[in-house]
């Protein structure tokens, strides 16, 4: 069991028995109580053994995420759940094209080339196709028979199909990238497993990029091959990041959001009675569930005052998005799910220059997915008691491994 978060901010060298980041959630969904009861900034022991800081306050989290004095380069510091892979430290890089772990101006070089493909207008052009994909997966869920696993037959295929079509990745190769993602996102993943998984994905995407150069199609990878500044390795790295992030996060929001609604019949009935609430309900579910378990992590490039503590140069700072999104400074009564709550400035998609590139796409997928479930299965319910649902406490992205449902 994790020790309570300290409430003092003494020199970290003098602190003994510092807590590590809590891996379990309360009542399947809520952030661990220890994250919600301490000060906005408190000491933390990181997975590699170093000492740093945990940020749980909303305003303090925004401050860290937007301040260029904090680096996103993983090789500089430590992670919350597992040590930083030795290959990243050795190469001082998370890999070619992996702009999520880059600072300005290098980060802007990559993101600037991609932003045009993820605008609100472009994502809205995909709505009709996404609706078709949702309809097909509703059919697949029904055809699976009762009870059915909502993750396998609905939540996982929808964003996988969408991101495959956008990138130009053959959907029949889904088992490869879904398997690699599952291995890379495990909290107990070893260095050897990291290298093996990354190599497998890089090899697959490298061959795909080469094929797109020879025979370009109407997809994002083909378009990137026309960007003079990008080599094949960089394009493969970008594609790998988008492929994993593009299906893992939305998959788990669809399944965990459904789980949360099925356990809260009053809120579920509000949505059934008024579908116009769906866009703000999606924002509320994003805030309330916050599936990013224990990152982002930033590393101080110089001494920086955050709240009432001084983070010294070289120290790692973990931002707990689940805790920050439950801060009363963000919304009133933050521990209550309210599908009619006005849209808040939550941090589910991050903040600052690393704010999620695909957030507009995710919102469209989530609205379409939840709406489809509400319409097709008015009697949708859990097929097992909540305690029998296997939660993803072992993964960096939270959710449910399987969600047995009936109707």
N, C-alpha and C positions, 0 to 999 in steps of 0.2 A: 504494500500500500504506500502511496506517496505521502510524504510528510507535508504538513500544512505549509503554505507559502510564508516565508518570513515577512515580518512587518517592519523591519528596520533596514536601513541602507548603509550599514557600516562598510568599511573597506572589505572587498570580497576575499582578500587573502586571510582575513581573520575569521571568516564564517566557516563553521563546521556543519557537516551533514546537510548541505544544501539540497533542496528537492530537485528532482528531474521533472520533465514535463509530463503531466498525467496522460496516460494512454486510454483510459476508460472514460466513457461519458456516463452521466447520471440519467437513469430512466430511459436509456437507449438513445436519447436525442440531445439532452441538455449538456452544456459544457460541464466538466468536473467542477464540483462545488469549490474546490481550492482555487480555481481560476477566477471565481466571481467574488470571493470574500477578502482578498488581499488588496494591497495598494495598487495604484495604476502602473507602477514600475517596481519590480521586486527582483531579488537575486535568483539565479537559476544555474543549475549544473547541466551542462550540455553533454550530448552523447559521447563526445570524444574526451570527456573528462575536464574540459575547461570550465571556467566560471564566467558568467555574463549576466545578462538581464532579460527579464520577461516583461513585456508590455501588454497589459490587459485593458488599460483605459482607452476610450475612443479617441479623445483629442490627442493623447500621447502617441497612439498608433498612427494617426494621420501625419503627425509631426515627423516621426521616424521615416515613414514611407515616402515622404515628399522631399526630405532633406538630402541634398547631394553629398553631404559629409558622411553619409552612410552608404556603403558599397553593397551591391548585390552579388559581387563576385565570390562564389562559394569557396574557392581555394584559400581565401584570406582568413576564414573563421571556422566555426563549428556548426553542426546541425543539432536539432532538438531530439530527434527520434533515433538517429543512427549516425555514426561517424561519416564525415565527408570521404568519398572514395579516394584512395591513394593516387589513382591515375589523374584525378582532377587537381590534386595538390601538386603532383609532379609536373604536369603540363601547364599549370596555372591557367586552366581553361576548362569549361564544362563541355567543350566540343565546338567545332565549326558550326556557325549559324545558331547556336543556342543562346539567343539574345535575352532570354529570361534571366540569365545570370551574367549580364553585362551592364556596365555603367555607361553614361554619356561620355563622349560622343559616339562610341562604338555601337551602343544600343540603338541610338537614333538612326544610324546608317542602315540597320536591318529593318527596324520597325517602320521607318519612313517609306520603304519600298512596299510594305505589306498593307499599310493602313487603307490605301485606296480600294483594296479588295474586301474590306470588312466594314464599309460604311453602312449607315442605317438604310440608305436607299438600295444598295446592292443586296443587303440581307432581306429586305422586303420583297425584292424580286424573286427570292427563293421560297416565299411563303406557300405558294400553291404546290410546289413540289414537296415541301415538308408536310403539308396537309395530306398529300397522297401517300407519303411514306408512313405517316401515323395511321392512316386508314388501313393500309396493308398490314401493319403490325397489330392493329386491333383484331383484324381477321385471324392473324397467326395466333394471338393470345386465345381467342375463342376456340380456334381449331385444336389447340393443345389439350382442351378438355379441362374439366374441373377436378381437383384444384390445379392451377397453373402457376409457374414461376414468372412473376411480372418482370423480373430482371432479365431473364433469358429470352423471353418471347416479346418483350415490349421496350423496356427501358434501355437495354444495351443496343439492340439493332437500330433504333431510330437515329441517335447521333453518330453511330458508326457509319450508317449508310450516307448520311448527310455529308460528313467530313470526307468520306471516300470519294463521293461524287465531286465535291469541291476541289480536292487535291488531284484527282485522277488516279487514285489507288484502287486497284481491282478489289471489289468487295469479297470475292471468293478467297482473298488472302487474309480475311479478317481474323482467322484463328491465330495467325502468326503475330500480328500486331497487338491483338487483345491479350494473348498469352505473355508477350514481352512486357506489355504495360503492367499486367498483374504481378509479374516478378519484380520489375523495377520499383514498383510502389509499395512493396512490402516493407514494414518497419524493420524486420530482422534480415533484410537483404544483405548478403556479404559482398565484399569487394569483387570476389571472383564471379558472383552472379551478376553484379553490375556490369563488369567487363563483357561477360558472355552475352547478356541481353542486349547491351548497346551494340556489340559487334554484329549480332544477328540482325538487328533492325537496320544498322548502317549498311550492311551488305545488301539487304533487300531493297532499301530505298536508293542506294547507289546504282544498282542495276536498272531501277525504274527511271531514275533521272537520265541515265544514259539513253534509255529507250525513247524517252520524251524528246531528247535533243534530236534524235534521228527522225522521229515521227511525232511532232507536236500535235496536241489535241486542244480542245477548248476546256482547259482545266488550269488550276493554279500552278502546279509544278511546271507545266509547259510554258506558262507565261513567265515564270521565274528564270527559265533557261534563256530567255531573251534579254535578261538584265545583265549587262556586260560586267558589272562589278562582282557578280556571284559565280563562283566555281561550283562544280558538281558536289563537292563535299559540303559546301555551305548550304546549297539547296536541299541536300539530303538531311542536314541537321535541322533546318527550318521545317521541313516536311515532317520529320519525326516529332518535333515539339508540338506542331499543330495537330498531328494525328493523335497523339496520346492525350494532350490537353483537350482536344476537340470532342473526344468521346467519353473519357473517364468522368469528367466533371458533370456533364449533363446527364449521363447515365445515372449517377448517384443522386443527383437532385430529383430526377423523375421518380426513382424508387423510394428514396427517403421522404420526399414530399408526400407521396401517396401514403406511405406508412404513417406519417404524422397526421394526415387528414383522416385516415381510417380510425385513428385512435382519438380523434376529436370530432365526434359526430355533429356537434353544433356548428363548427366552422365548415365542415363538409356540406351540411345542408344549406348554409348561407350561399356557398358557391353553386350548388345545384339550383337554387332558387333564383340566382342572379349571376349569370355568366359574365356580365359586364365587370364584375369584380376581379376577373382572372388576372389582368395585368398587374394590379396592385397586390393581389394574392401571391403572385410569383415573386414580387419584390419582398414581401413579408416572409415568405418561405426561405428565400435566399438569406435574409437577415437572421431569421430565427434558427435555421439549421446550420448554416455556415460550415459546409462540408470540408473546407481546407483545415486539416486537423492541427498542424503545428508549424506552419510557416506562413509568411515569408520570414527569413532570417536576414538581418543586415549586419554589417561589420563597420564599426566606427573608424574612419580614416584619420580622425583627430579627436581630441577631447570635445564632447558635446553634452550640454545640459539638456536632459529630458525630464520634464516634471520637476521633481525636487532631488534628482540624482545626477551625478556627473558620470557619463559613460566615457571611459578612457580609450584612447586610440588602440585599436586592435581587438577590443572586446566585441563579442557577438551579442546581438539583440534579437530576441525572438518576439515577433508580433503575433499574439493570439487573436486571430480574427473572430473565432467563436465568442471569446470573452468580450472583445471590443464591441461587437454587435449586440451584446446584452447589457451594455453600459447604459444606465438611466440618462446619461448625458446625450445619448442619441435619440431615444424614444422613451415615452412614459410607459410604465408597466412592461419592461422589456422581456420578461420571462413568460408573457402571455402571447400565444399565437392569435393574431387578429387579422383575418383575411380582408377586412375592410379598412385597415390602417392606411393612411396616406403614405405615399412612397417616401422612404427615408433615404438619407445619404449613407447607406450602409457600406461596409467594406468587403462584401462578399466577392467582388471582382477586383479587389485591391484598391490602390490609390497611388497617385503620382505617375511617373513615366512608365511604370510597369503594370498599370491598370490593364485588365484582361482585354486583349485584342478582339476576342470573339464574343464579347458580352452581348452584342445585339443579336447575334445568331442564337446564342443560348436562350435568350428571352423568348424568341419566336418559337424555338423548339419546345420550351417548357409550357408556354401558353397552349400551343397546339396539342401537346401530349396530355396535359391535364384535362383540357376541354374534351378531347376524344374519349378519355376514360369516363368522364362524367356522363357523356351522352350515351355511349354504347353500353355501359354497365351501371345502371342506376342502383343495382343491388350489390355492388362491389364491396367485399369485406375480406378481412384476413381469414385464411384457412387454418391457421394455427394460433395458439396464444402468443402474445407479443414476446414472452420470454423464450420462445422457441425459434424466433427469427434470428438468424446468425448475422450479427452486426460486424462491420468492418473495423473493429478496434485494432486489428493487426495491420492496417493500411494507412498510408499517408493521406489518402482521400477517403473521408468517412462515407458510410452508406450502409447498405445491406448486401451481403453476398447473394442471398436469395430472398425473395419475398413471395411466399405461397399465398395466393388469393383465390377466392371463389366468388360466385355471383348468383 
